[in-house]
Amino acid sequence: MKTIKISLIAAAAMTLFGCDGDSNSSNNFSVPTAQLRVTHASADAPKVSILMDGAIVSGLDKVDYSQGSGLLSVDSGDHDLIVRAF
């Protein structure tokens, strides 16, 4: 079970894409964003919820095998990702 959790966390972490840093404006004070995509890819694992910084990511509560999300925009930077099995 521990290996499954580690592999799910690694898969979620590998889906983070680079920052949206193509802005040409020097007065742009918006927070850069990153894209996150999560897919439950472990056939023998139970349903999971994905938490980011302690809160369930919208649309990723009790995700079953082969289900996942589209691209989700998140603030770039360090985040705590947790995969909670049910």
N, CA, C and O atoms as a Maestro MAE file, in Angstrom:
{
 s_m_m2io_version
 :::
 2.0.0
}

f_m_ct {
 s_m_title
 :::
 protein
 m_atom[344] {
  # First column is atom index #
  i_m_mmod_type
  r_m_x_coord
  r_m_y_coord
  r_m_z_coord
  i_m_residue_number
  s_m_chain_name
  s_m_pdb_residue_name
  s_m_pdb_atom_name
  i_m_atomic_number
  :::
  1 25 0.833 -1.184 0.000 1 A "MET " " N  " 7
  2 3 0.000 0.000 0.000 1 A "MET " " CA " 6
  3 2 0.878 1.248 0.000 1 A "MET " " C  " 6
  4 15 0.550 2.244 -0.646 1 A "MET " " O  " 8
  5 25 2.003 1.192 0.731 2 A "LYS " " N  " 7
  6 3 2.903 2.341 0.783 2 A "LYS " " CA " 6
  7 2 3.495 2.633 -0.589 2 A "LYS " " C  " 6
  8 15 3.664 3.794 -0.961 2 A "LYS " " O  " 8
  9 25 3.812 1.573 -1.349 3 A "THR " " N  " 7
  10 3 4.358 1.741 -2.692 3 A "THR " " CA " 6
  11 2 3.333 2.390 -3.611 3 A "THR " " C  " 6
  12 15 3.689 3.213 -4.454 3 A "THR " " O  " 8
  13 25 2.073 2.031 -3.458 4 A "ILE " " N  " 7
  14 3 1.010 2.608 -4.277 4 A "ILE " " CA " 6
  15 2 0.899 4.101 -4.003 4 A "ILE " " C  " 6
  16 15 0.806 4.898 -4.937 4 A "ILE " " O  " 8
  17 25 0.908 4.484 -2.735 5 A "LYS " " N  " 7
  18 3 0.806 5.903 -2.387 5 A "LYS " " CA " 6
  19 2 1.986 6.689 -2.943 5 A "LYS " " C  " 6
  20 15 1.813 7.787 -3.473 5 A "LYS " " O  " 8
  21 25 3.176 6.130 -2.821 6 A "ILE " " N  " 7
  22 3 4.366 6.816 -3.321 6 A "ILE " " CA " 6
  23 2 4.284 6.965 -4.837 6 A "ILE " " C  " 6
  24 15 4.624 8.019 -5.374 6 A "ILE " " O  " 8
  25 25 3.831 5.910 -5.536 7 A "SER " " N  " 7
  26 3 3.746 6.001 -6.994 7 A "SER " " CA " 6
  27 2 2.686 7.003 -7.427 7 A "SER " " C  " 6
  28 15 2.873 7.701 -8.424 7 A "SER " " O  " 8
  29 25 1.570 7.089 -6.694 8 A "LEU " " N  " 7
  30 3 0.539 8.074 -7.028 8 A "LEU " " CA " 6
  31 2 1.034 9.496 -6.785 8 A "LEU " " C  " 6
  32 15 0.761 10.393 -7.582 8 A "LEU " " O  " 8
  33 25 1.750 9.703 -5.701 9 A "ILE " " N  " 7
  34 3 2.297 11.025 -5.414 9 A "ILE " " CA " 6
  35 2 3.330 11.406 -6.474 9 A "ILE " " C  " 6
  36 15 3.360 12.544 -6.941 9 A "ILE " " O  " 8
  37 25 4.173 10.445 -6.846 10 A "ALA " " N  " 7
  38 3 5.176 10.723 -7.875 10 A "ALA " " CA " 6
  39 2 4.513 11.050 -9.207 10 A "ALA " " C  " 6
  40 15 4.954 11.956 -9.914 10 A "ALA " " O  " 8
  41 25 3.464 10.322 -9.552 11 A "ALA " " N  " 7
  42 3 2.765 10.591 -10.811 11 A "ALA " " CA " 6
  43 2 2.135 11.980 -10.787 11 A "ALA " " C  " 6
  44 15 2.175 12.694 -11.789 11 A "ALA " " O  " 8
  45 25 1.554 12.368 -9.655 12 A "ALA " " N  " 7
  46 3 0.958 13.703 -9.540 12 A "ALA " " CA " 6
  47 2 2.028 14.781 -9.637 12 A "ALA " " C  " 6
  48 15 1.824 15.809 -10.283 12 A "ALA " " O  " 8
  49 25 3.154 14.549 -9.003 13 A "ALA " " N  " 7
  50 3 4.225 15.547 -9.032 13 A "ALA " " CA " 6
  51 2 4.822 15.697 -10.419 13 A "ALA " " C  " 6
  52 15 5.214 16.798 -10.806 13 A "ALA " " O  " 8
  53 25 4.899 14.606 -11.178 14 A "MET " " N  " 7
  54 3 5.488 14.671 -12.506 14 A "MET " " CA " 6
  55 2 4.593 15.378 -13.509 14 A "MET " " C  " 6
  56 15 5.051 15.749 -14.590 14 A "MET " " O  " 8
  57 25 3.318 15.573 -13.166 15 A "THR " " N  " 7
  58 3 2.412 16.224 -14.100 15 A "THR " " CA " 6
  59 2 2.407 17.735 -13.971 15 A "THR " " C  " 6
  60 15 1.702 18.420 -14.712 15 A "THR " " O  " 8
  61 25 3.180 18.259 -13.045 16 A "LEU " " N  " 7
  62 3 3.269 19.713 -12.937 16 A "LEU " " CA " 6
  63 2 4.076 20.255 -14.111 16 A "LEU " " C  " 6
  64 15 5.161 19.761 -14.418 16 A "LEU " " O  " 8
  65 25 3.540 21.257 -14.748 17 A "PHE " " N  " 7
  66 3 4.226 21.875 -15.878 17 A "PHE " " CA " 6
  67 2 4.814 23.189 -15.428 17 A "PHE " " C  " 6
  68 15 4.538 23.652 -14.322 17 A "PHE " " O  " 8
  69 25 5.624 23.796 -16.277 18 A "GLY " " N  " 7
  70 3 6.312 25.045 -15.963 18 A "GLY " " CA " 6
  71 2 5.378 26.213 -15.740 18 A "GLY " " C  " 6
  72 15 4.185 26.148 -16.035 18 A "GLY " " O  " 8
  73 25 5.936 27.261 -15.222 19 A "CYS " " N  " 7
  74 3 5.190 28.476 -14.935 19 A "CYS " " CA " 6
  75 2 4.761 29.161 -16.216 19 A "CYS " " C  " 6
  76 15 5.372 28.985 -17.271 19 A "CYS " " O  " 8
  77 25 3.712 29.936 -16.107 20 A "ASP " " N  " 7
  78 3 3.246 30.746 -17.217 20 A "ASP " " CA " 6
  79 2 3.997 32.056 -17.172 20 A "ASP " " C  " 6
  80 15 3.463 33.065 -16.711 20 A "ASP " " O  " 8
  81 25 5.238 32.052 -17.649 21 A "GLY " " N  " 7
  82 3 6.105 33.208 -17.523 21 A "GLY " " CA " 6
  83 2 6.322 33.951 -18.823 21 A "GLY " " C  " 6
  84 15 7.391 34.528 -19.021 21 A "GLY " " O  " 8
  85 25 5.340 33.957 -19.720 22 A "ASP " " N  " 7
  86 3 5.496 34.601 -21.012 22 A "ASP " " CA " 6
  87 2 5.029 36.049 -21.022 22 A "ASP " " C  " 6
  88 15 4.855 36.625 -22.096 22 A "ASP " " O  " 8
  89 25 4.826 36.638 -19.886 23 A "SER " " N  " 7
  90 3 4.318 38.006 -19.822 23 A "SER " " CA " 6
  91 2 5.400 38.998 -20.240 23 A "SER " " C  " 6
  92 15 6.545 38.897 -19.799 23 A "SER " " O  " 8
  93 25 5.036 39.950 -21.086 24 A "ASN " " N  " 7
  94 3 5.964 40.972 -21.530 24 A "ASN " " CA " 6
  95 2 5.844 42.258 -20.728 24 A "ASN " " C  " 6
  96 15 6.632 43.185 -20.918 24 A "ASN " " O  " 8
  97 25 4.878 42.319 -19.846 25 A "SER " " N  " 7
  98 3 4.640 43.529 -19.083 25 A "SER " " CA " 6
  99 2 5.466 43.526 -17.807 25 A "SER " " C  " 6
  100 15 5.417 42.574 -17.028 25 A "SER " " O  " 8
  101 25 6.232 44.605 -17.596 26 A "SER " " N  " 7
  102 3 7.030 44.686 -16.376 26 A "SER " " CA " 6
  103 2 6.184 45.092 -15.177 26 A "SER " " C  " 6
  104 15 6.656 45.014 -14.043 26 A "SER " " O  " 8
  105 25 4.940 45.526 -15.398 27 A "ASN " " N  " 7
  106 3 4.052 45.934 -14.311 27 A "ASN " " CA " 6
  107 2 3.036 44.855 -13.973 27 A "ASN " " C  " 6
  108 15 2.044 45.138 -13.301 27 A "ASN " " O  " 8
  109 25 3.256 43.644 -14.414 28 A "ASN " " N  " 7
  110 3 2.340 42.548 -14.156 28 A "ASN " " CA " 6
  111 2 2.675 41.935 -12.802 28 A "ASN " " C  " 6
  112 15 3.711 41.289 -12.650 28 A "ASN " " O  " 8
  113 25 1.791 42.139 -11.809 29 A "PHE " " N  " 7
  114 3 2.047 41.652 -10.460 29 A "PHE " " CA " 6
  115 2 1.239 40.399 -10.139 29 A "PHE " " C  " 6
  116 15 1.107 40.035 -8.971 29 A "PHE " " O  " 8
  117 25 0.702 39.741 -11.150 30 A "SER " " N  " 7
  118 3 -0.076 38.532 -10.894 30 A "SER " " CA " 6
  119 2 0.856 37.389 -10.509 30 A "SER " " C  " 6
  120 15 2.027 37.359 -10.888 30 A "SER " " O  " 8
  121 25 0.314 36.469 -9.759 31 A "VAL " " N  " 7
  122 3 1.081 35.308 -9.319 31 A "VAL " " CA " 6
  123 2 1.222 34.354 -10.498 31 A "VAL " " C  " 6
  124 15 0.219 34.022 -11.131 31 A "VAL " " O  " 8
  125 25 2.438 33.902 -10.816 32 A "PRO " " N  " 7
  126 3 2.607 32.927 -11.903 32 A "PRO " " CA " 6
  127 2 1.855 31.641 -11.582 32 A "PRO " " C  " 6
  128 15 1.733 31.255 -10.419 32 A "PRO " " O  " 8
  129 25 1.361 30.993 -12.607 33 A "THR " " N  " 7
  130 3 0.618 29.760 -12.388 33 A "THR " " CA " 6
  131 2 1.334 28.584 -13.039 33 A "THR " " C  " 6
  132 15 2.195 28.750 -13.903 33 A "THR " " O  " 8
  133 25 0.955 27.405 -12.600 34 A "ALA " " N  " 7
  134 3 1.434 26.153 -13.177 34 A "ALA " " CA " 6
  135 2 0.206 25.316 -13.508 34 A "ALA " " C  " 6
  136 15 -0.897 25.614 -13.050 34 A "ALA " " O  " 8
  137 25 0.394 24.287 -14.289 35 A "GLN " " N  " 7
  138 3 -0.701 23.399 -14.661 35 A "GLN " " CA " 6
  139 2 -0.501 22.054 -13.978 35 A "GLN " " C  " 6
  140 15 0.612 21.531 -13.934 35 A "GLN " " O  " 8
  141 25 -1.579 21.501 -13.450 36 A "LEU " " N  " 7
  142 3 -1.544 20.217 -12.754 36 A "LEU " " CA " 6
  143 2 -2.581 19.305 -13.376 36 A "LEU " " C  " 6
  144 15 -3.722 19.713 -13.593 36 A "LEU " " O  " 8
  145 25 -2.192 18.072 -13.663 37 A "ARG " " N  " 7
  146 3 -3.127 17.056 -14.144 37 A "ARG " " CA " 6
  147 2 -2.907 15.815 -13.293 37 A "ARG " " C  " 6
  148 15 -1.772 15.385 -13.088 37 A "ARG " " O  " 8
  149 25 -3.995 15.243 -12.803 38 A "VAL " " N  " 7
  150 3 -3.905 14.063 -11.946 38 A "VAL " " CA " 6
  151 2 -4.713 12.939 -12.575 38 A "VAL " " C  " 6
  152 15 -5.844 13.144 -13.016 38 A "VAL " " O  " 8
  153 25 -4.122 11.746 -12.612 39 A "THR " " N  " 7
  154 3 -4.803 10.551 -13.112 39 A "THR " " CA " 6
  155 2 -4.553 9.408 -12.142 39 A "THR " " C  " 6
  156 15 -3.414 9.157 -11.748 39 A "THR " " O  " 8
  157 25 -5.619 8.716 -11.758 40 A "HIS " " N  " 7
  158 3 -5.493 7.536 -10.895 40 A "HIS " " CA " 6
  159 2 -5.111 6.372 -11.808 40 A "HIS " " C  " 6
  160 15 -5.947 5.872 -12.562 40 A "HIS " " O  " 8
  161 25 -3.861 5.945 -11.743 41 A "ALA " " N  " 7
  162 3 -3.343 4.951 -12.682 41 A "ALA " " CA " 6
  163 2 -2.914 3.652 -12.025 41 A "ALA " " C  " 6
  164 15 -2.133 2.898 -12.605 41 A "ALA " " O  " 8
  165 25 -3.408 3.377 -10.827 42 A "SER " " N  " 7
  166 3 -3.042 2.140 -10.146 42 A "SER " " CA " 6
  167 2 -4.281 1.262 -10.015 42 A "SER " " C  " 6
  168 15 -5.144 1.521 -9.175 42 A "SER " " O  " 8
  169 25 -4.368 0.226 -10.843 43 A "ALA " " N  " 7
  170 3 -5.570 -0.608 -10.927 43 A "ALA " " CA " 6
  171 2 -5.914 -1.310 -9.627 43 A "ALA " " C  " 6
  172 15 -7.090 -1.559 -9.361 43 A "ALA " " O  " 8
  173 25 -4.916 -1.640 -8.804 44 A "ASP " " N  " 7
  174 3 -5.199 -2.383 -7.576 44 A "ASP " " CA " 6
  175 2 -5.288 -1.488 -6.348 44 A "ASP " " C  " 6
  176 15 -5.261 -1.987 -5.223 44 A "ASP " " O  " 8
  177 25 -5.393 -0.182 -6.539 45 A "ALA " " N  " 7
  178 3 -5.504 0.754 -5.414 45 A "ALA " " CA " 6
  179 2 -6.966 1.166 -5.231 45 A "ALA " " C  " 6
  180 15 -7.737 1.167 -6.191 45 A "ALA " " O  " 8
  181 25 -7.343 1.514 -4.011 46 A "PRO " " N  " 7
  182 3 -8.714 1.975 -3.779 46 A "PRO " " CA " 6
  183 2 -8.912 3.390 -4.328 46 A "PRO " " C  " 6
  184 15 -7.983 4.005 -4.852 46 A "PRO " " O  " 8
  185 25 -10.144 3.891 -4.195 47 A "LYS " " N  " 7
  186 3 -10.418 5.276 -4.580 47 A "LYS " " CA " 6
  187 2 -9.542 6.202 -3.744 47 A "LYS " " C  " 6
  188 15 -9.215 5.888 -2.599 47 A "LYS " " O  " 8
  189 25 -9.164 7.340 -4.316 48 A "VAL " " N  " 7
  190 3 -8.299 8.285 -3.617 48 A "VAL " " CA " 6
  191 2 -8.841 9.702 -3.745 48 A "VAL " " C  " 6
  192 15 -9.565 10.026 -4.686 48 A "VAL " " O  " 8
  193 25 -8.480 10.527 -2.791 49 A "SER " " N  " 7
  194 3 -8.719 11.965 -2.870 49 A "SER " " CA " 6
  195 2 -7.362 12.640 -2.894 49 A "SER " " C  " 6
  196 15 -6.421 12.191 -2.239 49 A "SER " " O  " 8
  197 25 -7.267 13.724 -3.653 50 A "ILE " " N  " 7
  198 3 -6.023 14.471 -3.767 50 A "ILE " " CA " 6
  199 2 -6.180 15.770 -2.996 50 A "ILE " " C  " 6
  200 15 -7.094 16.554 -3.252 50 A "ILE " " O  " 8
  201 25 -5.276 15.988 -2.047 51 A "LEU " " N  " 7
  202 3 -5.284 17.210 -1.260 51 A "LEU " " CA " 6
  203 2 -4.052 18.029 -1.599 51 A "LEU " " C  " 6
  204 15 -2.951 17.493 -1.727 51 A "LEU " " O  " 8
  205 25 -4.245 19.322 -1.740 52 A "MET " " N  " 7
  206 3 -3.132 20.227 -1.958 52 A "MET " " CA " 6
  207 2 -3.177 21.277 -0.868 52 A "MET " " C  " 6
  208 15 -4.163 21.998 -0.723 52 A "MET " " O  " 8
  209 25 -2.105 21.355 -0.107 53 A "ASP " " N  " 7
  210 3 -2.002 22.280 1.019 53 A "ASP " " CA " 6
  211 2 -3.152 22.096 2.011 53 A "ASP " " C  " 6
  212 15 -3.658 23.069 2.571 53 A "ASP " " O  " 8
  213 25 -3.561 20.843 2.224 54 A "GLY " " N  " 7
  214 3 -4.561 20.516 3.236 54 A "GLY " " CA " 6
  215 2 -5.999 20.543 2.776 54 A "GLY " " C  " 6
  216 15 -6.885 20.165 3.542 54 A "GLY " " O  " 8
  217 25 -6.271 20.977 1.545 55 A "ALA " " N  " 7
  218 3 -7.647 21.040 1.046 55 A "ALA " " CA " 6
  219 2 -7.798 20.110 -0.163 55 A "ALA " " C  " 6
  220 15 -6.882 19.970 -0.973 55 A "ALA " " O  " 8
  221 25 -8.968 19.480 -0.265 56 A "ILE " " N  " 7
  222 3 -9.230 18.594 -1.399 56 A "ILE " " CA " 6
  223 2 -9.282 19.429 -2.674 56 A "ILE " " C  " 6
  224 15 -9.962 20.454 -2.733 56 A "ILE " " O  " 8
  225 25 -8.560 18.982 -3.681 57 A "VAL " " N  " 7
  226 3 -8.554 19.671 -4.972 57 A "VAL " " CA " 6
  227 2 -9.922 19.466 -5.614 57 A "VAL " " C  " 6
  228 15 -10.430 18.346 -5.661 57 A "VAL " " O  " 8
  229 25 -10.510 20.543 -6.104 58 A "SER " " N  " 7
  230 3 -11.837 20.501 -6.707 58 A "SER " " CA " 6
  231 2 -11.912 19.448 -7.802 58 A "SER " " C  " 6
  232 15 -11.098 19.449 -8.726 58 A "SER " " O  " 8
  233 25 -12.885 18.551 -7.701 59 A "GLY " " N  " 7
  234 3 -13.062 17.499 -8.692 59 A "GLY " " CA " 6
  235 2 -12.217 16.264 -8.462 59 A "GLY " " C  " 6
  236 15 -12.293 15.316 -9.243 59 A "GLY " " O  " 8
  237 25 -11.407 16.252 -7.405 60 A "LEU " " N  " 7
  238 3 -10.528 15.106 -7.160 60 A "LEU " " CA " 6
  239 2 -10.798 14.469 -5.802 60 A "LEU " " C  " 6
  240 15 -9.875 14.150 -5.053 60 A "LEU " " O  " 8
  241 25 -12.076 14.293 -5.502 61 A "ASP " " N  " 7
  242 3 -12.486 13.635 -4.264 61 A "ASP " " CA " 6
  243 2 -13.014 12.245 -4.602 61 A "ASP " " C  " 6
  244 15 -13.937 12.112 -5.406 61 A "ASP " " O  " 8
  245 25 -12.440 11.214 -4.000 62 A "LYS " " N  " 7
  246 3 -12.814 9.807 -4.207 62 A "LYS " " CA " 6
  247 2 -12.743 9.429 -5.687 62 A "LYS " " C  " 6
  248 15 -13.715 8.957 -6.277 62 A "LYS " " O  " 8
  249 25 -11.568 9.650 -6.264 63 A "VAL " " N  " 7
  250 3 -11.308 9.339 -7.670 63 A "VAL " " CA " 6
  251 2 -11.034 7.849 -7.806 63 A "VAL " " C  " 6
  252 15 -10.225 7.293 -7.064 63 A "VAL " " O  " 8
  253 25 -11.702 7.208 -8.746 64 A "ASP " " N  " 7
  254 3 -11.534 5.776 -8.980 64 A "ASP " " CA " 6
  255 2 -10.465 5.541 -10.062 64 A "ASP " " C  " 6
  256 15 -10.057 6.469 -10.760 64 A "ASP " " O  " 8
  257 25 -10.032 4.303 -10.180 65 A "TYR " " N  " 7
  258 3 -9.018 3.920 -11.176 65 A "TYR " " CA " 6
  259 2 -9.420 4.413 -12.569 65 A "TYR " " C  " 6
  260 15 -10.582 4.306 -12.961 65 A "TYR " " O  " 8
  261 25 -8.477 4.936 -13.291 66 A "SER " " N  " 7
  262 3 -8.559 5.454 -14.663 66 A "SER " " CA " 6
  263 2 -9.290 6.789 -14.773 66 A "SER " " C  " 6
  264 15 -9.452 7.305 -15.879 66 A "SER " " O  " 8
  265 25 -9.731 7.356 -13.660 67 A "GLN " " N  " 7
  266 3 -10.323 8.687 -13.691 67 A "GLN " " CA " 6
  267 2 -9.262 9.716 -13.348 67 A "GLN " " C  " 6
  268 15 -8.231 9.386 -12.763 67 A "GLN " " O  " 8
  269 25 -9.516 10.947 -13.709 68 A "GLY " " N  " 7
  270 3 -8.562 11.998 -13.398 68 A "GLY " " CA " 6
  271 2 -9.135 13.354 -13.697 68 A "GLY " " C  " 6
  272 15 -10.349 13.536 -13.789 68 A "GLY " " O  " 8
  273 25 -8.251 14.292 -13.846 69 A "SER " " N  " 7
  274 3 -8.662 15.675 -14.070 69 A "SER " " CA " 6
  275 2 -8.155 16.160 -15.413 69 A "SER " " C  " 6
  276 15 -7.291 15.538 -16.031 69 A "SER " " O  " 8
  277 25 -8.700 17.264 -15.848 70 A "GLY " " N  " 7
  278 3 -8.106 17.996 -16.953 70 A "GLY " " CA " 6
  279 2 -6.965 18.823 -16.378 70 A "GLY " " C  " 6
  280 15 -6.511 18.567 -15.263 70 A "GLY " " O  " 8
  281 25 -6.505 19.802 -17.126 71 A "LEU " " N  " 7
  282 3 -5.453 20.671 -16.609 71 A "LEU " " CA " 6
  283 2 -6.048 21.644 -15.597 71 A "LEU " " C  " 6
  284 15 -7.018 22.342 -15.890 71 A "LEU " " O  " 8
  285 25 -5.467 21.682 -14.424 72 A "LEU " " N  " 7
  286 3 -5.904 22.583 -13.362 72 A "LEU " " CA " 6
  287 2 -4.846 23.656 -13.183 72 A "LEU " " C  " 6
  288 15 -3.660 23.339 -13.099 72 A "LEU " " O  " 8
  289 25 -5.245 24.914 -13.122 73 A "SER " " N  " 7
  290 3 -4.300 26.006 -12.883 73 A "SER " " CA " 6
  291 2 -4.099 26.169 -11.382 73 A "SER " " C  " 6
  292 15 -5.063 26.291 -10.626 73 A "SER " " O  " 8
  293 25 -2.850 26.170 -10.963 74 A "VAL " " N  " 7
  294 3 -2.508 26.372 -9.554 74 A "VAL " " CA " 6
  295 2 -1.403 27.421 -9.475 74 A "VAL " " C  " 6
  296 15 -0.639 27.604 -10.423 74 A "VAL " " O  " 8
  297 25 -1.327 28.103 -8.345 75 A "ASP " " N  " 7
  298 3 -0.227 29.043 -8.146 75 A "ASP " " CA " 6
  299 2 1.080 28.268 -8.194 75 A "ASP " " C  " 6
  300 15 1.194 27.195 -7.601 75 A "ASP " " O  " 8
  301 25 2.060 28.810 -8.895 76 A "SER " " N  " 7
  302 3 3.343 28.125 -8.945 76 A "SER " " CA " 6
  303 2 4.037 28.247 -7.591 76 A "SER " " C  " 6
  304 15 3.738 29.150 -6.810 76 A "SER " " O  " 8
  305 25 4.945 27.349 -7.327 77 A "GLY " " N  " 7
  306 3 5.661 27.335 -6.059 77 A "GLY " " CA " 6
  307 2 5.547 25.985 -5.401 77 A "GLY " " C  " 6
  308 15 5.080 25.020 -6.006 77 A "GLY " " O  " 8
  309 25 5.975 25.922 -4.161 78 A "ASP " " N  " 7
  310 3 5.956 24.676 -3.397 78 A "ASP " " CA " 6
  311 2 4.562 24.428 -2.828 78 A "ASP " " C  " 6
  312 15 3.930 25.341 -2.295 78 A "ASP " " O  " 8
  313 25 4.089 23.188 -2.944 79 A "HIS " " N  " 7
  314 3 2.816 22.789 -2.389 79 A "HIS " " CA " 6
  315 2 2.974 21.409 -1.765 79 A "HIS " " C  " 6
  316 15 3.820 20.621 -2.189 79 A "HIS " " O  " 8
  317 25 2.161 21.123 -0.762 80 A "ASP " " N  " 7
  318 3 2.112 19.792 -0.168 80 A "ASP " " CA " 6
  319 2 0.985 19.026 -0.848 80 A "ASP " " C  " 6
  320 15 -0.179 19.417 -0.752 80 A "ASP " " O  " 8
  321 25 1.323 17.933 -1.538 81 A "LEU " " N  " 7
  322 3 0.323 17.075 -2.188 81 A "LEU " " CA " 6
  323 2 0.177 15.803 -1.374 81 A "LEU " " C  " 6
  324 15 1.164 15.161 -1.014 81 A "LEU " " O  " 8
  325 25 -1.066 15.450 -1.090 82 A "ILE " " N  " 7
  326 3 -1.367 14.239 -0.329 82 A "ILE " " CA " 6
  327 2 -2.348 13.409 -1.113 82 A "ILE " " C  " 6
  328 15 -3.328 13.934 -1.640 82 A "ILE " " O  " 8
  329 25 -2.097 12.116 -1.197 83 A "VAL " " N  " 7
  330 3 -3.021 11.170 -1.807 83 A "VAL " " CA " 6
  331 2 -3.634 10.373 -0.660 83 A "VAL " " C  " 6
  332 15 -2.933 9.623 0.019 83 A "VAL " " O  " 8
  333 25 -4.933 10.532 -0.445 84 A "ARG " " N  " 7
  334 3 -5.610 9.859 0.668 84 A "ARG " " CA " 6
  335 2 -6.467 8.725 0.094 84 A "ARG " " C  " 6
  336 15 -7.392 8.974 -0.679 84 A "ARG " " O  " 8
  337 25 -6.158 7.484 0.474 85 A "ALA " " N  " 7
  338 3 -6.885 6.304 -0.002 85 A "ALA " " CA " 6
  339 2 -8.124 6.065 0.869 85 A "ALA " " C  " 6
  340 15 -8.140 6.379 2.060 85 A "ALA " " O  " 8
  341 25 -9.166 5.496 0.236 86 A "PHE " " N  " 7
  342 3 -10.400 5.165 0.962 86 A "PHE " " CA " 6
  343 2 -10.660 3.682 0.926 86 A "PHE " " C  " 6
  344 15 -11.653 3.216 1.483 86 A "PHE " " O  " 8
  :::
 }
 m_bond[343] {
  # First column is bond index #
  i_m_from
  i_m_to
  i_m_order
  :::
  1 1 2 1
  2 2 3 1
  3 3 4 2
  4 3 5 1
  5 5 6 1
  6 6 7 1
  7 7 8 2
  8 7 9 1
  9 9 10 1
  10 10 11 1
  11 11 12 2
  12 11 13 1
  13 13 14 1
  14 14 15 1
  15 15 16 2
  16 15 17 1
  17 17 18 1
  18 18 19 1
  19 19 20 2
  20 19 21 1
  21 21 22 1
  22 22 23 1
  23 23 24 2
  24 23 25 1
  25 25 26 1
  26 26 27 1
  27 27 28 2
  28 27 29 1
  29 29 30 1
  30 30 31 1
  31 31 32 2
  32 31 33 1
  33 33 34 1
  34 34 35 1
  35 35 36 2
  36 35 37 1
  37 37 38 1
  38 38 39 1
  39 39 40 2
  40 39 41 1
  41 41 42 1
  42 42 43 1
  43 43 44 2
  44 43 45 1
  45 45 46 1
  46 46 47 1
  47 47 48 2
  48 47 49 1
  49 49 50 1
  50 50 51 1
  51 51 52 2
  52 51 53 1
  53 53 54 1
  54 54 55 1
  55 55 56 2
  56 55 57 1
  57 57 58 1
  58 58 59 1
  59 59 60 2
  60 59 61 1
  61 61 62 1
  62 62 63 1
  63 63 64 2
  64 63 65 1
  65 65 66 1
  66 66 67 1
  67 67 68 2
  68 67 69 1
  69 69 70 1
  70 70 71 1
  71 71 72 2
  72 71 73 1
  73 73 74 1
  74 74 75 1
  75 75 76 2
  76 75 77 1
  77 77 78 1
  78 78 79 1
  79 79 80 2
  80 79 81 1
  81 81 82 1
  82 82 83 1
  83 83 84 2
  84 83 85 1
  85 85 86 1
  86 86 87 1
  87 87 88 2
  88 87 89 1
  89 89 90 1
  90 90 91 1
  91 91 92 2
  92 91 93 1
  93 93 94 1
  94 94 95 1
  95 95 96 2
  96 95 97 1
  97 97 98 1
  98 98 99 1
  99 99 100 2
  100 99 101 1
  101 101 102 1
  102 102 103 1
  103 103 104 2
  104 103 105 1
  105 105 106 1
  106 106 107 1
  107 107 108 2
  108 107 109 1
  109 109 110 1
  110 110 111 1
  111 111 112 2
  112 111 113 1
  113 113 114 1
  114 114 115 1
  115 115 116 2
  116 115 117 1
  117 117 118 1
  118 118 119 1
  119 119 120 2
  120 119 121 1
  121 121 122 1
  122 122 123 1
  123 123 124 2
  124 123 125 1
  125 125 126 1
  126 126 127 1
  127 127 128 2
  128 127 129 1
  129 129 130 1
  130 130 131 1
  131 131 132 2
  132 131 133 1
  133 133 134 1
  134 134 135 1
  135 135 136 2
  136 135 137 1
  137 137 138 1
  138 138 139 1
  139 139 140 2
  140 139 141 1
  141 141 142 1
  142 142 143 1
  143 143 144 2
  144 143 145 1
  145 145 146 1
  146 146 147 1
  147 147 148 2
  148 147 149 1
  149 149 150 1
  150 150 151 1
  151 151 152 2
  152 151 153 1
  153 153 154 1
  154 154 155 1
  155 155 156 2
  156 155 157 1
  157 157 158 1
  158 158 159 1
  159 159 160 2
  160 159 161 1
  161 161 162 1
  162 162 163 1
  163 163 164 2
  164 163 165 1
  165 165 166 1
  166 166 167 1
  167 167 168 2
  168 167 169 1
  169 169 170 1
  170 170 171 1
  171 171 172 2
  172 171 173 1
  173 173 174 1
  174 174 175 1
  175 175 176 2
  176 175 177 1
  177 177 178 1
  178 178 179 1
  179 179 180 2
  180 179 181 1
  181 181 182 1
  182 182 183 1
  183 183 184 2
  184 183 185 1
  185 185 186 1
  186 186 187 1
  187 187 188 2
  188 187 189 1
  189 189 190 1
  190 190 191 1
  191 191 192 2
  192 191 193 1
  193 193 194 1
  194 194 195 1
  195 195 196 2
  196 195 197 1
  197 197 198 1
  198 198 199 1
  199 199 200 2
  200 199 201 1
  201 201 202 1
  202 202 203 1
  203 203 204 2
  204 203 205 1
  205 205 206 1
  206 206 207 1
  207 207 208 2
  208 207 209 1
  209 209 210 1
  210 210 211 1
  211 211 212 2
  212 211 213 1
  213 213 214 1
  214 214 215 1
  215 215 216 2
  216 215 217 1
  217 217 218 1
  218 218 219 1
  219 219 220 2
  220 219 221 1
  221 221 222 1
  222 222 223 1
  223 223 224 2
  224 223 225 1
  225 225 226 1
  226 226 227 1
  227 227 228 2
  228 227 229 1
  229 229 230 1
  230 230 231 1
  231 231 232 2
  232 231 233 1
  233 233 234 1
  234 234 235 1
  235 235 236 2
  236 235 237 1
  237 237 238 1
  238 238 239 1
  239 239 240 2
  240 239 241 1
  241 241 242 1
  242 242 243 1
  243 243 244 2
  244 243 245 1
  245 245 246 1
  246 246 247 1
  247 247 248 2
  248 247 249 1
  249 249 250 1
  250 250 251 1
  251 251 252 2
  252 251 253 1
  253 253 254 1
  254 254 255 1
  255 255 256 2
  256 255 257 1
  257 257 258 1
  258 258 259 1
  259 259 260 2
  260 259 261 1
  261 261 262 1
  262 262 263 1
  263 263 264 2
  264 263 265 1
  265 265 266 1
  266 266 267 1
  267 267 268 2
  268 267 269 1
  269 269 270 1
  270 270 271 1
  271 271 272 2
  272 271 273 1
  273 273 274 1
  274 274 275 1
  275 275 276 2
  276 275 277 1
  277 277 278 1
  278 278 279 1
  279 279 280 2
  280 279 281 1
  281 281 282 1
  282 282 283 1
  283 283 284 2
  284 283 285 1
  285 285 286 1
  286 286 287 1
  287 287 288 2
  288 287 289 1
  289 289 290 1
  290 290 291 1
  291 291 292 2
  292 291 293 1
  293 293 294 1
  294 294 295 1
  295 295 296 2
  296 295 297 1
  297 297 298 1
  298 298 299 1
  299 299 300 2
  300 299 301 1
  301 301 302 1
  302 302 303 1
  303 303 304 2
  304 303 305 1
  305 305 306 1
  306 306 307 1
  307 307 308 2
  308 307 309 1
  309 309 310 1
  310 310 311 1
  311 311 312 2
  312 311 313 1
  313 313 314 1
  314 314 315 1
  315 315 316 2
  316 315 317 1
  317 317 318 1
  318 318 319 1
  319 319 320 2
  320 319 321 1
  321 321 322 1
  322 322 323 1
  323 323 324 2
  324 323 325 1
  325 325 326 1
  326 326 327 1
  327 327 328 2
  328 327 329 1
  329 329 330 1
  330 330 331 1
  331 331 332 2
  332 331 333 1
  333 333 334 1
  334 334 335 1
  335 335 336 2
  336 335 337 1
  337 337 338 1
  338 338 339 1
  339 339 340 2
  340 339 341 1
  341 341 342 1
  342 342 343 1
  343 343 344 2
  :::
 }
}
